[in-house]
């Protein structure tokens, strides 16, 4: 296994560990670059644009998401690394929206998340999911 693949895998394992413990803010603070970019499959209203840039903006978006949803369960599998400095994870979330067009509705969401790692930090993450049925 190449050194770059090992480094990417290490970041991915740390991220999955944090997320499986519900420590998303800690993951952002420790693992993300200051100028990291978060790209959703589509915009989900004013509180969740398609593209969010910068660690501070990511922390605010994370806080909004946590406050706007009751999470009943979450499962994350991976990481699945690539020697190009990226890794993917599969995520399943069981939650109920507290606000917006889906308020009060329980949702079973699945997504694939593709992370790019540069200089030992997550520089970009892209989320792939089916937005139909989620108020998109």
N, C-alpha and C positions, 0 to 999 in steps of 0.2 A: 504494500500500500504506500503510495507516495506521501511525502511530507505534507503537501498541500491538501490532499484528501483527508489525512489524519486531522489536520487543523480544522477543516470544514466540519468533519464529523464531530469533533470535540465541541464546537460551538452549537451544532445541532442537538447534541445530547444534553447540553446545559439548558438550551431553550425548552426542549421537551420536558425535562425534569421540573423546571420552573412552572411551566404551564400545567403539568399534571398535579402540581401542588397549589394551583390557583394563584401563583405569585407572578402575575403578568407585569406589574409595575417594576418589580425587581428585575425581570428579564429585560425590559426596555432599558432600564438604567444601566445594567451591567453589560448587556450584549449588543446593543444597538449603537451605531455611529451617530454622532451629533446631528448629521445631515441626512439621516436615514429616510427613505421614502416608502410609504405604505400605499399600495394600489389595490383597490377593491374591484370586483367584477363590474360594478356599476355604482353610481352615487345612490345613497339611501337618505336623501333629504339634506337639510342644512347642517345637521349635526354629524353626518358621516359622508363627506364628499368622496368622490372616486379616488382622488389622490390627496394624501396628507404628507407633508414634508417637515422634517425636523423632530428631534427627540421630544422637545417640550410639547409640540402639537400632538405627537403620538401619545404622550402621557395624558393630555387633556381628552383626546378621543377615547382612550382606554377608560378613563374615569366616567365619561358620558355613557359608554356602553355598559359598564358595570352598574351604573345608576338607573339605566333605562331597561334593564332585563333582570329577571329572576332566573338564575341558572340552577337547574335541577340536576344536571350531570354534564360531564365533559370527558371525552376520551381523545387522546392524541396518540398516533402511532408514527414511528419513525425515530430518528431521521433516516432519509434515504439519500445519501450523499452522491455527488458527481464530482469528478476530478477537475471540473471547470470553476470550482469555487462556489458551488451552489448545493443546496439540499432541499428536499421536499418533505413535508409531513402531511398526514391525513388527519383531519379533525372532525369530530362529531360533537354537536352541542344540542342539548335538550334545554330549552329555555322558554320563558313566557315574557313577551314584551309588555312593558309598563306604560308605554306612550306610543304615539304615532298611529298609522293606519292599522297596525297589527296589535294594538293595545289589548291586553287580556287574552290573547291567543297563544296557546302553547305551540312551539315549533320544534321540529326535529331537523336540524341543519347539518349538512355534511359539506366539507370543502377540502380542497387540496391547496396547500400553501407552498409557494416556491420562494425560497430565501437565497439571496446573494450575499456572499461574505467577502469582504475586502479588508485587508490589514487586520484580520482577527475580529472584525465587528460586522454585524448585519448591516448592509448598506441599502438593501431593498427587499421588500416582501410583496409578492403578488398573490391575491386570493382568487381561487377559481371555484365557483359554485353556481348553482342554478337559481337565479333571482326570481323566477316565476313562483308565485305563491307566497312571497315574503314582502309584499307591498312595494316592490321595486317598479 
